[in-house]
């Protein structure tokens, strides 16, 4: 019983370390984890079974109950234990092995080996890694000379390894085909023998043969980068992965287990080359064939200075047949390839990167290998930034006689200007702007400048559109005007939402649009999950130029059960200028609400609630015409007085310019 209490006391003493801080207060550290156990020496280094062995080191603890000591896989009996010294007894059946300590389940494997005299002992296994069927050598003493007495088992297989030879100091065996990386187990004449690679002492590394299965391309130029594919491409610091083109070694850019990126060596010969891969452990038997192409040579560049867009001819030999393998850069700007052959390349001068004109580098690369670098002067070429008209409906709409403004850089007056192919006489305000008048006969097109010294015309990106009578101008007047209508994000509730681009007053907040059976509509409705829309307004505002206009509404549905039911489509002068309904009157079309218009701001109107249209039938088209005597801001949309069950759906609205 005393021994039990003593052991518990020792255990607690190891886990509880006490000290005092500067104030005299006691600090208790309950942690034991992470003790840095180490072995510095053993004495003696060899001896017989039953003899004592002294192990010197640090952090051993003070309890033999918490410490285990092994010679290889053979556990010893601990005679005494202190922080820096252990005394153990060599057990029966022990063989030579590393000194291994286990303190509270944590194992420390030392590099020191104790030799048990008079017993079989292994001092080394060489090599400590190998492929299946490779031979390895076990070095030691008292190993005997009987092949059948030796049994070596590798991890991963119960089959004993084939013994090739056996001498008293050396045994040679073959690595079994099914072996995997792990410890080995040696038995001689039924006696277990410790080795440097058994139990906790270490493990034998079983290598797998690498495979070289292909390359990213089968041909290329010297200096090009290609990728080799396979498995088991293993290298070490001492023996990195190597790739050979015949006798020439390639530079390895990067390497993983399955891919090697290399640069084709300059020493590789033209034509077919055998490509081989050597890992840290083997030269892979598989050989791939790579065709090294003759290196391109550039003999002449037709010009050393040109404007952007001018053609330059590059001549030489061994150019690739595919234009996609060629890249020509003028100061970083990539040129357009006009034509190519194996001896000639015609390109258009590109704008340098960041518009840095003047002398730049001209580089020619083929299959990502640069074969030419020279100097080339890119002259600053005039260019057009924008073309705009004064039309308030759209600055791309024009009529004959309208003035347009062209902006850009380097716009000098010594060139010829055409608009839609018709020559005009512009007025230059500076090198950055000129104005011109749309000529008679213009039908649409771009602005083009032609300079005698510049082979390529300068053309605007913007294209002007001729405004003609009966022209559909909806895209310039309205937003979100046809199916599928687009909702305002975050306003959808029960398939109803606010239509993007439309303004409204309170009754139409988060309303005015519906998704019905997969189709979207503009909707004015009360009842059936919709509140009243009394003096409700759903509209858009746009400034329009002088002229006559026509709105065409596609009415997909009009339905009425009860209550107030009046819907007008209105066009009024000004911004958000719809009047309010004032009273209800009997009209020839029935009983409807009428609005006040004391200032005569209403330019066009139509009553829509007198219609009856069934959803799913052909929409009914309703037209509203109006005229502007001058450029005017207008409000256009729907004014409603809805208080019961009734409503309307619109599938599209179009706008037509009728002329002046």
N, C-alpha and C positions, 0 to 999 in steps of 0.2 A: 504494500500500500504506500509505503514511503517513496518507493521508486516512481509511482504514478504521480504523487504530489510534486516530486522533484522535477519530473519531466514537464508538468504543467507550468511550474515556476520558470523553467528555462525557456519554454515557448513564449510566455508573456514577456520575459526579459528581452527576447529578440524583437518583439513587435513594439515594445514601448521603450522609447529612448527619451531620457529626460535631461534637461539642462536648465540653467538659469540665465535670464537676460540681465542687462546691466542694472535693472532696477531690483534685482533679487527675486523676480517672479519666476515661478517654475513653468517651463515650456515643455509640453508633452507631444512628441511626434509619434503617431500611431502607425505610420507607414513603414513597411518593410520592403516593398517592391523595389526592384532595380539595384540590389546590392551588386557591386562590381567585383565579383569573384574572379581571382586570377591565380595562376600557378607560375612560380618563378624558377623552381628547381626541384629535383627529386634526388634522394640519396638512400641507397646506392642506385645506379642506373640499371643494374642487373642483379639477379639473385634467384634462389631456388624457392620452390613451393614451401610454405610454412614460415618463411622469413619475413621480417618486418621491413616496411618501406616508409620512409619519411617524405612527406610532400610539403614544400614551403610555398607560401603565397600570401594572399590578402583576402579579407572579408569572408573567412570560412565560417564565422559564427562560433558559438561555444557549446553547441549541443550535438552530440553524435546521433541523437534520435532524428534530427532534422536533415542530416547530411548523408548522402550515399556516395561511395567512391568505387569506381570501376577501373580495371585494367582491360581495355577493350570492352568486351561484353561480359566480362567476369567480375561479379561484385565481390569486393573485399570485406574483411571484418575490420571495423574501426577500433583501434586500441585507445586512442586519445584524440581530443579535438580542441583547438583553440583558434583564435582569430587568424593567426599566421602560420599554424602548423597542424598537420594531420599525420598521425602514425597509424598505418594499416598493416594487415597481415595478408600475404599472398595466398589466395585460396587454392584448394585442391582443383586440379584440372585446368588451371589458368595457363594461358599462353601469352606470348608477348603482345602488347597493345598499347594504345594511347591512354594516358591518364585522363579520366572523365569524371567530373563532379556533378552531382545533382543535389541542389539545395532547394527544398520546398517545391519540387517539381520543375525548377528551372535548371537546364542542363548547360554545363560549360565543358567544351572539348578543348583540351590543351594540345600543344604541338609536341609535348614530351612523351617519349615512348619508353616503357619499362620492358626489359628483356627477361623473360622467365627462362633461366638456364635449365638445360636438360629436357626441354620441351620443344615441339615444333614451333618455330617463330617466323613471322613474315615481317620484313623490314620495308618492303616497297612493292608496288604493282606498277608496271610500266608497259604501255602508257595507261593513264587513268581515263582514257576515252577511246572509242573506236567504233567502227561499223560492225554489223553482224558478219560473222565469219572471219573477222580480223583475229590475228594472234596477239595475245598479251602475255607478259612474263611476270611470274611471281618470284621475288627474290627473298631468301631467308636462310634459316639454319634448321638442321634436323628434320628436313622435309621428306627424307626417305627416297627410294628409287623405284617404288612399285606404282605403275600407272593406275592400276585398278583400285589402289587405296585412296586415290585423290578424288574428291568430289567437290566441285565448285559450282554453286547455284547462283544465277543472276536473277535480279528482280524481274518479274513478269513471266517467268517460266519455271516449272517444276523439274524440267529436264536438266540434268547435269551437263556442264560444258564438256566438250571433247578435249581430252588431255593429249597433247601432241608429244610431249616428252616430260620426264621427271628425273631430276637429279637431287642430291641432298641439299643443294643450295639454290636450285632453280627449277621451276615448273612452268611449262608453256602450255596454254590452253587456247581454244577458239571461242569467240563470243557467239552464243547461240542466236539463231535467226529470230526468235521471238523475244529476246531480251529487251528490256526497257531500262531507262536511267533509274538507278537506285543502288542500295547497298548490295554487296555480294556475301555469300556465306560459304566458308571453306571448312571442309572436314577431311582429316587425314587419318586413315585407320580408325574410323568412327570417333575420333577426338576432334571436337570443335576447335578451330584455330582462328584467333583474332587476326584481322588484317587492317591496313589503313583505310579500307573501303567497306567495312562491315559495321552494322549497328549505327551508333551515333558518330562513329569515327569519320565517316565520309561516304561517298557513293561513286559508282562507276557511271560515266556519261556515255550512253549509247547514241551514236550518231546515225542520222538517216541520210541516205544518198540524195544529193540534190538533183534536180532535173532542169534542163534548159530546153524550153518548148517553142520559143519563137521570138520574133523581133517586131517592133512597131512598124517597120518598113524593111523591104528587102534590098533597097538600093539608095544611094545618097552620095553627097560630096564629102570630101575630107573636111573636118571641122564642124560637120552637122551633128546635132544631138539626136540620139535614138534611144529607145527603151528596150531592154532585154527582159523577157518574161520567163517565169519558171517557178520553182519552189526550192527552199533550202539554201538560198543564197546567204550563207553565214560567213561573216568575217570577224577577225579580232584585231586588236591594236597591233599585235605582232605580225599577224598574217591577214591583211585586209583582202577583200574580194578583188580579183584581177580579171581583166578581159583582154583577149588577144585577137588581133586581126592578122592571121599568119604568125609571123615573128614579132609584129609590132604591138606594143602594149597600148591600150586605149586609156584615156583619163576617165576615171569614175567620178561622176558628178554627185551621185547619191545612190544609196543602196538600201533595199529592204529585203525581207525574206522572199518576196515574190517578184520584185522588179529591180533592175539595175539601169540607171541612166548614165550613158557614156557619150564621149565625143569621139567621132571617128578620127583615128590618128593620121597625122600628116605623112607618116612613114608607110601607110598602107598602100599597096600597089593597085593600079587600075585593074578593073575587072573583078572576077570572083575571088573572095577571100574567105577562108575558113575561120569562123568566129568561135572561140572557146572561152569557157568560164572556169576560173579556178577559185574555189572557196578556201577557207582556212584549213580544210581537212582533205580536199581532194580536187583533182582536175576532172571536171565532168566529162564523161565520155561522149555525150551528144555534141555534135558540131553543126552549126547553122552556116549557111552560105549567104554572104552579103556581097552585092555588086557595088564596088566603089566606082563612081562615075568620074570621067575626066573633069578636072576643075575648069569652070568657065573662066575665060579671059576676055577682058574688055579692051579693045584697041583704039576706039575713037568715040567721042561725044560730039555730035554735029554742031552744037553751040554752047557757049559758056555764059550767055545772058539772054533772058527772054522775059516777056510778060506772062502773067498767069494765064493758062489755057493754051499757050503756044505749044506746038509739037517739037519734040527733040528726039533725034534718032541716035540710038546707042548701038554700036556694032562690035562684034567680037566673034567668039567661037565657044562651042559646048554649052550654049544656053539651053535651059529646059524647054521641052515642047509645050508643057502646060503653063498657061499664063498665071494660074492660081499659085504656082510655086515661085513667082517673081514679085518682088516689092521694091519700088523706087521711091525714095524720099527726097524732097526738096526742103531742107531745113526742118525736117520732122513732119512736113505735110506730105501725105501719100499721093503719088501721081496716078492718073488714070492710064491704063495700058490700052493703046489704040490697036496695035497689032504686034505680033511676035513670031519669031522663027528661031532656029538654032543658032543663027548668026546675026540677027537684027531685032532690035526692040524699039518700038515707037511709043512715046509716052507724052501726055499733056502735063505741062508744068503746073504743079499744085501750089496753093497758097501756103507759105511757111507757117509753122505753128506759132500761135500768138501774134500773127500778122507782123512778124519781124522781117522786113524786106531788106534787100541789099545782098551782100555776099553771104551765102549759106553753104552748108555741107550737102553735096549730092551723093547719096549712097545707093548702091545697087546690091540687093540681097537675093539669093536664089536658094530656096529650101532652107530659109532662116540662116544662111551663111552669107556674110558680107564679103563680096569679091571686089568691090570698087568703092573708094571714097575720094571725092574731089571737090573743088570749089566751083560754085555756080552763083551767078548774080540774078536774083529774082527782082525784076523791076516792079515798082509799086503800080498796080493796075487799078484804074478807076472801077468803082462798083456802086450799085444802087442799093440803098437800105430800104426805102419805102416809096410807094406811090399812093397819093391820097387825093380825093376830090372834096369839094365843099358840100356835097349832098348830105343833108342831115339824116336822111333815112339810112344811108350806108356810104362810107367814104370810098367804096369801090364801085358805086353806081355813078354813071355819067350820061350826059346827053351832048349832042353836038353843040359846040360853043362854050361848054363848061371849062373852067380852069382847073388844072391839076397841079399839085406840087410834088416834085421829085427830090428826095434827099439821098445823100451818099457821100462818097469821098473821092477826091481827084476828078470831079466832074468839070472838065474844061470845055470851052465853047468851040474848040476846033474839030469837034466830031459831028456826025450826022445823027439826028434823033428821029425815030419813028415811033408812032403809037398805033398799035394794031396793024403794023405794016405800012402806015401812011406817014410820009415825011412831014414834019412840023418845024416851025421856027421858034425855039424856046428862048426864054429870057433868063439869063444866068445871074443870080444874085451873088453867088460866091462859088468856090470849088466844091461846096457841100450842098448846094441847092439850086434848082432851076424850076421855072414855071412854064407850062405849055397849055395850049387850048386844044380841046378835042376837035379834030377836023371833021368836016362833012364826009359822009361815006364810012365813018368808023362803025364797025359792027362788034367790037370787043377785041381784047388782046392785051399784050404786055408792052412796056416801054423798052426800047432797044437803043443803045448807043453804039456807033461804029466809028473807030478811029483807024486812020491809015496805018499807023505804026503798030497797031495791035491786031493780030490775026483773028482773034476770037471776039465776037460782039459781046458787049456788056448788056445783060438782059435782067429785067426786074423779076423778082419772085412773085410780086403782086400782079394780078390780072384784073383789068378794068372790065366792067360789065355795062353794056349799053342799056339804058332805061327806055323801054318802048311801050307803046299803048297795048293794053290787054296783057301786060306782063304780070306774072305771079310774083309778088314782092313780100310774101308772108314771112320768109326767113329774115327779112330786114326790119319788119314791123313788130311781130309778136314773138314771144317766148312760149315754149311748151304748148304748142297749138294743135297737135294732132296725136292720135294713138301711136304708140303707147305713151300716155301722159306720165310725167315723172313727179313723184310726191316730194314734199319737203321732208328731209330726214327727221325722224323722231316724232312725226305728227300722225302716223297711221294708228287708227283704232277702229276695230270692227270693219275692216276693209275700206274705211273712209279716211281721208287725209287732206292736207292743204296742197294744191298744185304749185309746183315750183315756178317762180317767175310771176305769179299773180298776187295782187294786193287785195285786201278785203277790210270790211269793218267787223264789229264784234259778232254779229250773227254767223259769219262764215269763218270764224277762227278755227283752225285745224279742220276745216270742211271745204267743200267745193270740188272734190274729186272722189271717185269711187272705183273700186275693183269689183267687177261683176262678171261671174262665170269666165274668169280668165282675161276679160277685156277691161280696159280703163276708159273712163269717161269724165268730162267735166259735169258736175251735177249741182242743180239747184232744187232742193227738196225740203219739205217739212213732214213730220209724221214718220212712223216706222224707224225708230231710233234717231230721228233727226228733230232738232228743236225748231221753233218758229224762225222764219227768215223775214221779219217785218222790217221794211226799208233796208233789206240786206243788199250789200254791194260787193261784187267780185269783178276786178278790173285790172287793166294794164295801162301804163302811160307811155307815150312815145311822141317825140317831135317829128312832124312830117312836113315835107316841102309843099309848096303851092301845087294844086292840081286836083283832079277828080279821082275818087277811090271807091272801091266796092268790097264789102265784106260778104263772104259766102259761108253760112253756117250749115253744117250737117247735123240735123236734129235727129237723134237716134230714138228718143222716146219722150212723149208727153203724156202724163197720166194725172187724173183728178178724181177724188172721192167726195171731199167736203171741205168747208172752211174757206178762208181767203185764198185766192189763187190768181196772182198776176205776176208775169215775168216779162220784162222788156230787155232787148239788147239796145244799148245806147252808145252814141259817139258824141262827146261833149268837148267844148273848148276848155283848155286849161288842165291843171294837175289835180286829180281827185275832186272832180266837179259835178258828180252825179247829183241831181236834185232829189228831194224826198217826195214820197207819195203824200198828197194832201187830202184827197177825198175819194169816195167810191161813186161811180156813175154808171148808169145804164147806157150802153152803146149798141150799135147795130150788131156787134160781135158778141154781145152779152154784157154782163155786169163786171166791171173792172175798175181798179184803182187808177187815178190819174195823178200826175206829178205837177208841181209848180215849176214854171220856167219863165220867171219874170224878166230875166236878162237875156233870154233867147240864146242860151249857150248850147242847146241841143242841136247838133249838126245832122244827125241821122238816127232813126229809131225804127224798131219793129216790135210788135206784140207777139210773143211766142206762146203764151199760155192759152190762146184760143185754138192751138193745134191739138190734134190727137194722133199720136204716132206710137205704134206697138214696137217694143224692143225686139230685135231679131229680123224685122222687115227692112226694106231699103230705106235708109235715112232720107228725110225730107230736107231739101235744100232751100234755105231762106236767104235772100239778098238784101243788103242794106247799103245804099249809096250815099255819099256826101262829097262836098267840095270845099276846098280851102283856097281862099283868095290870097293867102300869103303863108309863109312858113309859120306853123302853129303847133303848140303842144296840145295834144288831145288825150282824153280819157276814153277808153273803150272797154265794154264788158256788159255785165248783167246787173239789173236793178230788179229786186223781187219784193213782193208782199205775199208771204206764204204763212198761213196760220192753221191749216188743217192737214188733210192728207192729200198731197199732190206734189208733182215734181217734173223735172225735165233732165234729160241726159244729152250731151253734145259729144259727137265723136271726132269732129274736126272743125277748124275755122281757117279760112284762107283769105288773103288780101290781094286785090287786083288793082294795078295802076291803070287808070283809064285815060291818062293824058291831061293836058291843060285845057 
